[in-house]
Amino acid sequence: MSEDFNDNKTIQAQSSEAISGGGSGVGADADYVRPAEVADQDLYHGHSFITKWIFCQDAKVIGVQYFLLATFTGIIGLILSWLMRLQLGFPGLAPFMTAEHYYQFVTMHGMIMVVYFLTALFLGGFGNYLIPLMVGARDMVFPYLNMVSFWSFFVAVAVLLASFFVPGGPTGSGWTLYPPQAILEGTPGSGYGIMLMCISLILFVAGFTMGGLNYLITVLQARTRGMTLMRMPLTVWGIFTATVLAMLAFPALLVGALMMSLDNVLGTSFFMPTILKAGEVLEYGGGSPILFQHLFWFFGHPEVYIVALPAFGIISDLISVHARKNIFGYRMMVWAIVGIGALSFFVWAHHMYVSGMNPWFGFFFATTTLIIAVPTAMKVYNWILTLWRGNIRLNTVMLWCLGFIVTFVNGGITGIFLGNVSVDVPLSDTYFVIAHFHMVMGIAPLMVIMGAVYHWFPLVAGRFLDEKLGKWHFWLTFLGAYSIYFPMHYLGFIGVPRRYFEMYDSPYVTSAVGMNEFISLAAFIVGAAQFILIYNIIKTLKVGKPAGHNPWQACSLEWLTPTVPPEHGNWGDRLPTVHRWAYDYSVPGAKEDFITQTTPPSEVANTEVEKT
Amino acid sequence: MSSIIKKLFGTLLEKPWEESQALIDNKHVGKTFGVTNQMSAVIIIFGISTAIFSLIFTAYLYSIPPEQDTTLILKNKLLWINTLVLIFVTYFFNKISKDLKNNLTNKIKNNIIIVGALSYLFLFLQIILWYQLMNQGHFVSTNNYFSSYYIFTALHGLHLLGGLFFWGQISSRIFKLKEKDYVKETSNLQALSLYWLFLFIVWLVFFTIMFIYNDSVIAWCKSLIA
């Protein structure tokens, strides 16, 4: 334990008296805060480069580590998507692209983007950086465990990428890894590839569980004084609820990966029915491939919301700050987050309409799927109503926010198509599905990530990212993404199947050739446009405009640290005391158009808080 | 449970922007539940592991071979002895917890050793049981009945090993402390005690499912439907 920290420790009861004792006259009673019961935290401060930046226990550094590693894997996923589009748009142009490689790239692209990029970035990256700051804690409650969580993720990524270098290459069974084909000869990577994928997933889940424990307990048990659950920013609500989902959904992935590994290595038959291969009966028998599908989608659908809920939370905060208005319907937003989280466990089989399950199941899951659209739509209305008559700053962050709303609505509407069994069946396994899920859980969350990066970069680095480059980045991504995915809906309608290495001579597919070329070109441009951000970050770190304290005039706690960027321990001598929620923007009667969460009522005595 | 539900829904109904609510919220001390961080961690692990074991049980019930005698493993005496060992472990851990509460510290060290020794004994006997089954020709790949049994017991054993890792850490700290200072480890020991209780409950559920879900019960259920 560090001795430095002991010098900084304060007894919270004293600081509380100091704050509450100071008030007199108007609002003195309202300023009162009770002494904290949450004990101040003893932290380990690293002194060497290794303990400070590599094996570091500071949640902020861990957040940045998660962010960088997730981005690295995301870039690999992006390159894989380029290669896939190269094949689809211009077949034969890349001589190394065989059908096996194509399937391997499809599989790795999907798994990397969903699990190792989006999940890791939202929960590991933003979760670690923002939770302690936003709830007024010094760090996560178990910093050492938090560090181990990141390094488990690191090993998981290393194992996953190692599969590119083993005999047979990575698995090519599709990101859903359906058995029996995933582990049978004939599927690329059916030996080492699938084995490494399963091991990597198991490591990822184990590592995430350690991180998730931290997020949940920090939010529930380590908030600062005055920070009730309903005063937390929606970002924290989103990450918190997504973590609960992950804790309950990842076990299904873990069990699925474990059982499939045993089927592969020890010859068990959890998912393997009796199989004939070249007239010969294999030793497997008695298992059910459908069981794996249930396990996978019991994880897979909540996974959509594990990505979406943090995105919902973050976008709510960004919109509120940059529209200078309190978030419309805060309570409703919280209910929607919790409601969507709960409902997400009752919709998984809408991914299995064509698996041959009982039609009554389809009826049930179509109903629950459509019900989930209600709280989701509530959120969209509330974002729009927050913007309504707001003092909107049309900066890069706001552009990403607006881009997100439009994209999410687009992807959501096609989700309503696919939620209905009768519409889904003909559209299953076509490019319509690809277009839908890329819009709703690819591009939309990516826009949130970008908005969040432009918003919080001044906190992390103390400098503003370049606005001009940011706007170029946004418009190229936004228009490019629509150029990719709008035509894909049409391809789906005319019946172009997904997962095909090439379209052969099918007459109905020839009409899609030009469109495929166009989509591929757009994909190359959108992918390349993402490097604008990397250039922007490097340039900003060197010559960016200093941001100073609270550059966006935000209300939430993360901007109120004594130093920017925040130091280890976040709050210097004294933990902050919270007097209000995080959305007091443009309050009538206030001197400025924002009132921070730490401002006591006596300092803003003549204000009138808007009803919401 | 009802208080948790009340608390949750009560919380969700708050209007944090209103002045009257602000007066209440300002009194909030920062914690949601009156339990230690260690205890919170065990409760959350409880939830995650319940999900894992439930899915394994579901897989077992989903794919049990029709020709399999479902009570075969229960006929092995060692399984019952193991259960007895686990009962003793849980009893002694509970005793440690109670003694700490009542400030009776003189037997805590001994009981901690007993708990560890019995837990290792349980794991050892589990391996013997695996050995016996394999000698009878019942391997992990024989059919889904045995596959499920092996995977369940392996995961249960891994959970126990994880617990024993923390048991080792806490024990080493206790052994360095003077008897009057044992209370410093109260929250850790109580959390660990709850963890062992959880492992015992999982074992009982497993046992009950193996016991109940057999051919005669299935036949009885079918007759009810008919």
Boltz contact constraints between the chains, C-beta under 6 A:
constraints:
  - contact:
      token1: [A, 33]
      token2: [B, 26]
      max_distance: 6.0
  - contact:
      token1: [A, 34]
      token2: [B, 27]
      max_distance: 6.0
  - contact:
      token1: [A, 34]
      token2: [B, 29]
      max_distance: 6.0
  - contact:
      token1: [A, 36]
      token2: [B, 29]
      max_distance: 6.0
  - contact:
      token1: [A, 36]
      token2: [B, 30]
      max_distance: 6.0
  - contact:
      token1: [A, 37]
      token2: [B, 29]
      max_distance: 6.0
  - contact:
      token1: [A, 37]
      token2: [B, 31]
      max_distance: 6.0
  - contact:
      token1: [A, 38]
      token2: [B, 30]
      max_distance: 6.0
  - contact:
      token1: [A, 38]
      token2: [B, 31]
      max_distance: 6.0
  - contact:
      token1: [A, 141]
      token2: [B, 37]
      max_distance: 6.0
  - contact:
      token1: [A, 213]
      token2: [B, 41]
      max_distance: 6.0
  - contact:
      token1: [A, 213]
      token2: [B, 44]
      max_distance: 6.0
  - contact:
      token1: [A, 216]
      token2: [B, 44]
      max_distance: 6.0
  - contact:
      token1: [A, 217]
      token2: [B, 37]
      max_distance: 6.0
  - contact:
      token1: [A, 217]
      token2: [B, 40]
      max_distance: 6.0
  - contact:
      token1: [A, 220]
      token2: [B, 32]
      max_distance: 6.0
  - contact:
      token1: [A, 221]
      token2: [B, 31]
      max_distance: 6.0
  - contact:
      token1: [A, 221]
      token2: [B, 37]
      max_distance: 6.0
  - contact:
      token1: [A, 221]
      token2: [B, 40]
      max_distance: 6.0
  - contact:
      token1: [A, 223]
      token2: [B, 30]
      max_distance: 6.0
  - contact:
      token1: [A, 224]
      token2: [B, 30]
      max_distance: 6.0
  - contact:
      token1: [A, 225]
      token2: [B, 30]
      max_distance: 6.0
  - contact:
      token1: [A, 226]
      token2: [B, 26]
      max_distance: 6.0
  - contact:
      token1: [A, 226]
      token2: [B, 28]
      max_distance: 6.0
  - contact:
      token1: [A, 228]
      token2: [B, 25]
      max_distance: 6.0
  - contact:
      token1: [A, 228]
      token2: [B, 28]
      max_distance: 6.0
  - contact:
      token1: [A, 229]
      token2: [B, 11]
      max_distance: 6.0
  - contact:
      token1: [A, 230]
      token2: [B, 14]
      max_distance: 6.0
  - contact:
      token1: [A, 230]
      token2: [B, 16]
      max_distance: 6.0
  - contact:
      token1: [A, 231]
      token2: [B, 16]
      max_distance: 6.0
  - contact:
      token1: [A, 247]
      token2: [B, 48]
      max_distance: 6.0
  - contact:
      token1: [A, 248]
      token2: [B, 51]
      max_distance: 6.0
  - contact:
      token1: [A, 251]
      token2: [B, 51]
      max_distance: 6.0
  - contact:
      token1: [A, 251]
      token2: [B, 52]
      max_distance: 6.0
  - contact:
      token1: [A, 252]
      token2: [B, 55]
      max_distance: 6.0
  - contact:
      token1: [A, 255]
      token2: [B, 55]
      max_distance: 6.0
  - contact:
      token1: [A, 266]
      token2: [B, 140]
      max_distance: 6.0
  - contact:
      token1: [A, 266]
      token2: [B, 141]
      max_distance: 6.0
  - contact:
      token1: [A, 267]
      token2: [B, 141]
      max_distance: 6.0
  - contact:
      token1: [A, 268]
      token2: [B, 140]
      max_distance: 6.0
  - contact:
      token1: [A, 268]
      token2: [B, 141]
      max_distance: 6.0
  - contact:
      token1: [A, 268]
      token2: [B, 147]
      max_distance: 6.0
  - contact:
      token1: [A, 286]
      token2: [B, 65]
      max_distance: 6.0
  - contact:
      token1: [A, 286]
      token2: [B, 143]
      max_distance: 6.0
  - contact:
      token1: [A, 286]
      token2: [B, 144]
      max_distance: 6.0
  - contact:
      token1: [A, 287]
      token2: [B, 63]
      max_distance: 6.0
  - contact:
      token1: [A, 288]
      token2: [B, 63]
      max_distance: 6.0
  - contact:
      token1: [A, 291]
      token2: [B, 62]
      max_distance: 6.0
  - contact:
      token1: [A, 581]
      token2: [B, 16]
      max_distance: 6.0
  - contact:
      token1: [A, 581]
      token2: [B, 17]
      max_distance: 6.0
  - contact:
      token1: [A, 609]
      token2: [B, 17]
      max_distance: 6.0
